[in-house]
Amino acid sequence: MHGALIRYRVMAFIVGTALICLTIVIIFQAFGDHVKLAEEIVAPIHGYLYLIYLVAAADLARRAHWKLGRILMVVAAGFVPTLAFIVEHRVYQQMQAEFAAEAQAEAETEAQAGAGPGPAVSSGAGSEPAAGSATVDDGAAG
């Protein structure tokens, strides 16, 4: 899942940057600087990059079992200028928190599994050590 997160982050930065470039070109064109060629180049590039971004986001959403709200924010981030950077940062922080929670849960599960079925642990009074184990009180008698 870490690879999917990295792909999503890279595409979020690329699409966010391409959208800012497209916005600047459209603003220049609106103020009379008719740069039709620039718009005809930048707009399709952003469109294709946005599609790749959606594929990367869908892959991450499928692997991380995202809820609909997060998916909609990620989709909107590709066509609202500068929102891609904000949403990417938030998604990254949330995913890191989820990774940490999963790692802690796995560690707790392993710790419980280690304390569960396994060699019998002696409580002291009258019990004999398990076969093949050494006693701790060698030489303590005196």
Secondary structure as GFF3:
##gff-version 3
##sequence-region A 1 142
A	DSSP	alpha_helix	2	30	.	.	.	ID=ss1
A	DSSP	alpha_helix	36	64	.	.	.	ID=ss2
A	DSSP	alpha_helix	68	77	.	.	.	ID=ss3
A	DSSP	alpha_helix	83	115	.	.	.	ID=ss4
###
